[in-house]
Amino acid sequence: MKSRRLKRILWLLAALIAALLLWVGLDLLVPRRVDIRHFNAEEVARLDAAMWRSYYERQPRRLFFQLAELMRDQFHFPIFRSNRVALSAAHAAFIFKDGHNRADYEKALPDLTDYFQQIHDISTTSFDVEHAAELELEWWIVHRERDNHHSIKSRLTSWRNTATIAPPP
């Protein structure tokens, strides 16, 4: 009797694990396209402010969960993919935070590129991934070293706005 019950439990456990693996696989691997230009600007602003607090308070886990929420709720990413993209973004942010010069800051570029690649892969709107990642890093550097970059800050703002995704029609 016990071995029969144990077999049943093991089969149920195996079925649950298989279902979970199937869900994760479908989430991460099946192509999906969404229009990331449709979002609630107030909610994005709220999360943006919260993420800055997490960054400045050196709370990488909290930043990760906030980024994942942003990707899921505002930019329509599936749950596991939202966590993957959040991991890239949070990792880039804290690599940058620990940097002291351009060479240190540029160590965040691979994670930023991965972040923008994942957004590009799900978005119905195309954009240049490498250019977006490089501009984002420059934006971070200008803000970090704003005393040294007054003259280019307005130019960078203009370039960044043209390189990012346009608002929906």
Disulfide bonds with the S-S distance in Angstrom:
none
